[in-house]
Amino acid sequence: MWRAAAVRALPGGGAGAPRAASGAAAAQLRRRLESELEDIRGAGTWKSERVIASRQGPHLRLAGGGGGIINFCANNYLGLSSHPEVIRAAVEALEKFGAGLSSVRFICGTQSIHKDLEEKIARFHQREDAILYASCFDANAGIFEALLTPEDAVLSDELNHASIIDGIRLCKANKYRYKHMDMQDLEAKLKEAQKHRLRLVATDGAFSMDGDIAPLREICQLAQKYDALVFIDECHATGFLGPSGRGTDELLGVMDKVTIINSTLGKALGGAAGGYTTGPKPLIDLLRQRSRPYLFSNSLPPAVVGCASKALDLLMESNAIAQSMAAKTQRFRSKMAAAGFTISGKDHPICPVMLGDARLASVMAEDMLNRGIYVIGFSYPVVPKGKARIRVQISAVHSDEDIDRCVEAFTEVGRKHGALS
């Protein structure tokens, strides 16, 4: 009843045609935006959003009746996004703790499940404490400004994720950028940064566009030599890299040398949303006092907390799912290489099929969908100009038959469009 009354109180009963702002300035803005959008279309870099009418998983149904689609472009590395136990945990949290908190954490937005999940994350990564964010983008936006001052320095890999780049822009530290995974250049920058109070090396653990893994052993050796700290973003590593899925620091044996980890709950760990920072307790305490995305964003909804917590439980109970990734990744990479494709990166389930031309990547991705394979072409500004690719992502729930069908479709489409001879 109250909803109907509220709608009736709106002008026009809450319905009617959309209204556009009037005036010369609004018209000028519209013309500029339409011209910019046309340029994007003309460059072949327009990003369309396909509408999914089913749960996330290895097989999808698209809106409009497109069923039988094999999905090779999700970050659903462990297949937990639609795992029955994960869904059940989300429903139970929703029923017990409600839809949301309508508050930030420090006012009245902290429930027992938030604290439980933070403790579980810290235990999983073998760190002292952890703090939750609405996303890892927020975690990256919140850490550098809170931690670093004009007396300090941050040294960032040139191909770091946009969220790391944006987070660094927000801080007042002295900024150094080193060539991608180039340890000679990093060492030169560390020497130059010796004049600053604190030095923080920031890198992705696994780079999402190229599927390559940061040389953390060498980074940590240089950090120790030049008295620096190491920060890694583990969004494309948490849950499946390393013997027990703890990430690149576990994979490369440097868990005791990495100071700060930022990662996500929105990929391998249930796929819903959320991010976090884990590391020394005094750092986490400081972030609770000063990190702006944490202080000014609503708490994670209970359902999201519930499914992420269950995903961590499943991962800590057994590493079988995580370990199944390696063989499936190797199967796809080796078969694609044998077909004549160039696959960037090494031993990571992100398998970028390098094509170079933006239009070719877009057209091939569309043709793959016509063959029942859902992949996406990536081009500038997501990747550098001239390095367009189709990014394929392997999941633990893909079957060998799924992988083989994907390779067959790539081979057919590649020959059709001249990507293969």
N, C-alpha and C positions, 0 to 999 in steps of 0.2 A: 504494500500500500504506500509506504513512504517513498519507494522508488518511483512509482507512477506519479505521485504528487510532485516529486522533484523534477521529473521530466516535463510535466504540464507547466511548471513554473518557468521553464526555459523559453526564450522567445521562439515562436514557431513550434512549440511542443518538442524541441530537441531535434527536429528534422529540417530538411531543406537542402538547397544547393550549397556547395562550398563557397565561402566568401574570400575574395582576393583583396589585398590592400590596394587602395587607390592612391593616385598622386603621381607626379613626375618621377620622384625618386624610386617608388615601387616599380614603375614601368621600366625605368632604366635598369634596375636590378634584374627584373625578369628577362630583359633582352640579353644582358650579359650572361646570366646563368644558362639560358637556352643556347647561346652561342658556344659557351664552354662545353655543355653537354653534347652538342653536335660535333665538336672537335674530338671528344672522347670516342664517339661512335665512328667518326671518320678514321681515327687511328686504329680501329679494330680492337680497342681495349675496354669496350663496354662490358660491364659485369652484370649479367642477368641472374635473377634469383629463381631457381626452380623450386616449386612448391611440393613438399613431401606430404603425402596423406597416410603415412604409417609411422610406426616407431622407427627410431634410429637402429640400424643394424646392417649386416652384410647384404641383405636383400630388402629392397624398398618398393613401395608403390607410390608413383607420382600422382599429383592431382590431375584429374582429367582421364584417369583410367590406365595410366602407364604402369603396369605391374611387371614383375619378373626382372626388375633392374638390380644388377649387382653393384654395390656401392664401394668404390675404391677411393673416396676422397674425404672420409671422416677421420677425426682425431680419436675415434673410438678404439684405441689400440688394443685393449683387452676385451672388448666386446661387452663391457659392463653397463653400457647406457640403458639396455633393456633387460638386464639380468633379473630374473624373478625375485631374488632375495634383495637386490638393491631397490627395486620398485616397492616391495613390501615394506622395507625399512623407511622409505620416503612416506608412504601412506600412514604408517604408524606414528611417525614424527609429526605429520600434519594433524592427525587426530588428537594427539596428546598435547602438542605445543602450539597449535594454531597455524594460520596462514602466514603470519609475519609478526614483527615486533613493533612496527610503526615508530621506530626510534633508532637512534644511533646507540652504539654499545655502552658508552659511559653514562647515558641518562637512564634508560630502562630497557636496554636492548640486549642484555647478556643473559642467556639461559644456560642451564647446566649442560645442555648438549653442545653449546659453543665451546665451553671450557673443556669438555670431554674430547671434542674433536681436536682442539689445539694441542692437548696433551698427547693425543694419539699420533698426530703429525710429528711432533718433536721426538717421540719415541721411535717412530718409523725411520726418521732420518738420523737418529742417534744424536740429537741436539738438545740444548737445555730448555728451550721454550719455543713457542710459535704463536703467530697472530694471524687471524683470518681477515680477508678482504672480500669485496664483492667480485673481484676478478684479479688475475695476476697483473693485468694492465694497471689496475689500481695499486697493487703491491709495488710495482716498479715505479709508478708515479709518486709513491709515498716515501720511499726509502732514502733516495739520494739527498733530497732537500732536508730531511730530518737529520741525517747523519753527517753530511759534509758541509764545511764552511769555506769562506774565501782563503783560509790558510791551507786547505787540503787540495788533493788532486784525484781525479778519476781518469782511468785509462781504459778506453772502450774499443772492442773489436769493430772494425768498420762495417761489418755485416750483421751487427747485433739487431735484435728485433726492434721494431718501431717503438714499442713501449719502453724499452731500456733507453733508447735515444731520447724520447720525450721526457722520461724521468730525469735524465742527466741534464737536459736543457733547463729544468726547473730549479736546479741547485746552483749555488754560487761558487762551487769549487772550480779550480783550474782544470780545463778539459783537454785531454790528449786522445787522439784516435790512432790506433795502430792498424797496419795492414792485416787483412783477414788471416788469422792463424799463423802470422809471421812472427816467429819468436825473436829473430834478430831485430826487427822493428820495435817489438815490445820492449826488448832490453834497452834499445836506444832511448825510447820514451821514458822508461823507468830511471835511467841515468839522468835524463833531463829533469825529471820530477823530484829528484832528491832534495831540492830546496824547499819542498813543501812539508808540512807537519805530518800529514797522513796520506798514504797512497792506497787507492782501491782499484784493483784490476777487475773490470766487469766484462763478462762474456756469457753468451748462450752456452749451455752444456752441449746441446745438439741444435744445429741451425735449421730452422723449419723450412726454408726454401731450397736448401742444397743437400740436406740429409747428411752433412758431415758433422763429426764430433770434435769438439774443442780439444787441443792437446793439453789436457789439464795437468799431467805430470810435469811437463816443461814449464807451464804457466806457474805452477806452485813452486817449482825450483827457483824460478826467477823472482817470484814474490818473496821467497825466503832470503834470497841473496840480497835483494834491495829493500828489505824490510817493508813489504807491502801486504795488504789484505786481499783476499780473493772472494769475489761475488759471482755466483752462477745462477742463471735462469734455467730451470729444469722442466719447463712446460712440455717439451718433446722428449723427455727422458724418464720422468717420474713414473714408476709403475712397471717398467719393462726393460730398462737398461740395467746391467749389473746382475750378479748372481741371484739376488733376492728382489730386484726391481727398484732399488733405492736410487738409481740414477747414474750419471756419468762419473761422479766422484767415487761411487762404489765400483763401477766398471773398471776404472783406471787406478784404483787403490789409493786414493788421496782424501778419504773422508775426514781424516784428522787435520788436513791442511786447507780445506775450504772453510771460510769463516761464515759466509752468509749464503743461504739458498732461498730463492723465490721460485714458486711453482704454482700449479693450477690444480683445481678439482674438476675442471671442465673438459678434460681430455680422457686420459686413461682411468682416472679415479671416479667413474660414474658418469662423467660427461655433462653434468647439469650446469654448474656455474661455480664461481668462487675461486679465490687464490689465497696465497699465504706467504709469509716470511718466516723462516726458522733459523735460529742461530743462538748466540749468547743471550742469556736472560737480560742483562742490562740493556742490550740493544732493543729487545722486544719491549721492555718496559718503557724505553724512550719513545718508541714508535707509538705506543698507546697514548703518550702525552703529546706528541708533536706531528704525527703523520696525518696530513690533511685528508686524504681519501678515507682513512679509517675514522677520523673524528667527525667527518661530515657526510658519511654515507650510512644508510640503514643497515642493520645487521643482516647477515645471510638468513634467508627464510628457513624455517625448521625442516621442511621437506628436503631442501638442498643439503643441509647439514646431515640429515639422516641417511641419505643415499651415499654421500661421500664417506661417512663413517663406516657404513657397511662395506663399501668397496675396499677400504683400507683393511678391514677385518679379513675379507676374502684373500687379499694379497698377502697379509702377514701369516695367514694359516697355511698357505701353500704357494710356491713359486712356479707351479706347473704351467699356469696360463702364461706367465711372463716368459718362461723358457721356450714355449712353443713358437714364439715370434721368430726366433733366429732361423729355423729351418724354412719357414714360409717366406721370410724375406729373401733368403738365399735362393730359393726356388724361382721367385719372380725375377730377381736381378740377373741370375745366370741365364734364364731363358730369354729375357729381353736382350741381353748382350749378344747371345748367340744369333738372335734375329737381326742384329745389326744396329740396334739403338744404343745411344750414349746415355748412361744412367749416372747422374751425379751422386756424390757421397759414397759412403762405404758402410756396409753392415747395419744400416738403419732402415726401419720400415718406411720412412719417407724416401721414396724412390722417384726423383725428378727425371722425367724423360725430356732431355734437352733437345729443343727444336730451333731456337734462335729467333724465328719470326713470329710476331704477335698474332698476325692473322692466321698463320698456319696452326698455331697452338689452339686458337679459338675454333677454327673450322674442324680440326681433327677431334677435339673434345665433343663437339656437337655430333659428329659422325659416329663417334664411339657410343654415344647415348642411343643413337638409332640402332645400334647393335646390342643394346641392353647393358652397356658398361657406363657407369656414372663416374666421370672424372672431370676435372676442371683445368682449363688453361690459365696460366699465370703470366702476366706481362707487366711492363712498366705502368705505374710506379711501384708495384709490389715487388718486382725484381728489376735489376738494371736493364737499360735498353739493350737490345740485341741478345738477351739471355732468356727469352720466353721459353716456357716449358709447360708440360702437363705433369702435375704432381700426383703421383700414385701413392696411396697410403695403405699398407698392409695391416690387417687386423688379425688377432688371434682366432677370431671366429670365421675367417675365410677358409674355405676348403681348398684342397689341391685342385679340384675341378674348377672352382671359381677363379683361381690364379691362372690356370691354363687357358680358360676361356678369355680372360683379359688379354693375355699375351697374343692369342690368336686374333682377337679383334684389333689390337694395335698393329699387328703385322699386316692385316688386310687394309686398314685405314692408312697406314704409313706408305704402303705401295700405291694406293689410290692417289694420294696427295703428293707423292714425290719425296717423302721423307726417307724412304728406303728405295734402293735401286732394284 
